[in-house]
């Protein structure tokens, strides 16, 4: 699909004026090593939030005690101080709500353009946003298949193959590199605001005012000199997401982690039912902060439970007459808590056994990914690609840095999971359970463990 040449950044101020975008205490300017960014047009200093609150409370006390002698002067001071902690704080930029491209705005537009509504229905836009376009090729194939039957879009896109997978990838890149999460509107693209670069120590933040406009405000306690860059935070994202979405890895960030897909156990007859009731993509999230590894994987507990443990699926008739799949645990309907089995198993005599199963599965997942990472494309192969110009040096460096971070996190996670597994293997309940299982396989009746009240037979 042919794309017109992009407009020069020099015309952006004109576009901003025509679209009611206000640059109040900031302007666009070339920045050191970051391309175009926002810089302050004046020296800006704001009061730290705690100090502002203290001074405001002090004024309230003075007014309440009848000690104020300033009259309107004190009222003005009160307003200025309280203004540092609300939407009237030092403003840098204002973008009218009509320019915000959010899910709600897209939905509104579909009401006036039926062709656009048909295209979105074909593209499956909501799942794509929620999954962050994780399967671009599959989505593009589905888009072609479903929209080819729509006369308007078939003529525009497919008859002459004017749109290709490259265009879909470009759209994805535009979205990823420009999408921000607004306090009320949620995920959205905001022209003008996206000119602010990221920093681990941001000097500004964005907010929605009472009219749903977006305003960029100086952070409480910020001290920005004239000509100094105005930065925002893109959020607490792991290195892979920062690199894939924005094209760089924040060297100052302390966030280290990655998310691994979790596949169903190949011999689990309930696997598909579990996946259906879970209503999400099973994954393992690994995080490292201050050297400590933590993991999150709600699905793994459901994944490791069986019918003999007390797990059951039933097809029941719902209130609307339709038949629905329901999940039961110990005879209790827990359909709405499919992602909460880490808590549901607490108090069960075999709780530690269930945890051992979960940790063992995760240890295998981490070990397999670590092995796969170490056996990926070799240095010599990458060097050959670099020499032929197929991969740029800066891309190789970023990929190498990401690989180094993720390998380190995986190695640490493997150690931690192995320690957790060893600890669980030594648990009295687990020892008794494994002993009873071994004895039953040998056809023997196990002797009861000393001081053991629970029956695992």
Buried (B, 14 or more C-beta within 10 A) or exposed (E): EEEEEEEEEEEBEEEBEEEEBBBBBBBBBEBEEEEEBBBBBEEBEBBBBEBBBEBBEEBEEBBEEEEBEEEEEBEEBBEBBBBBBEEBBBBBBBBBBEBBBBBBBBEEEBEEEEEBBBBBBBBBBEEBBEEBBEEBEEBBEBBBEBBBEBEEBEEBBBEEEEBEEEBBBEBBBEBBBBBBEBEEBEBBBBBBBBBBBBBEEBBBBBBBBEEBBBBBBBBBBBEBEEEBBBBBBBEEBBBBBBBBBBEBBBEEBEBBBBBBEBEBEEEBEBBEBBBEBBEEEBBBBBBBEEEEBEBEBBBBBBBBBEEEBBBEBEEEEEEEEEEEEBBBBEEEEBBEBBBBBBEBBEEBEBBBBBBBBBBBBBBEBBBEBBEEEEEEEEEEEBEEBBEEEEBEEEBBEBBEBBBEBBBEBBBBBBEBBBEBBEBBBEBEBBBBBBBBBEBEEEEEEBEBBEEEEEEBE
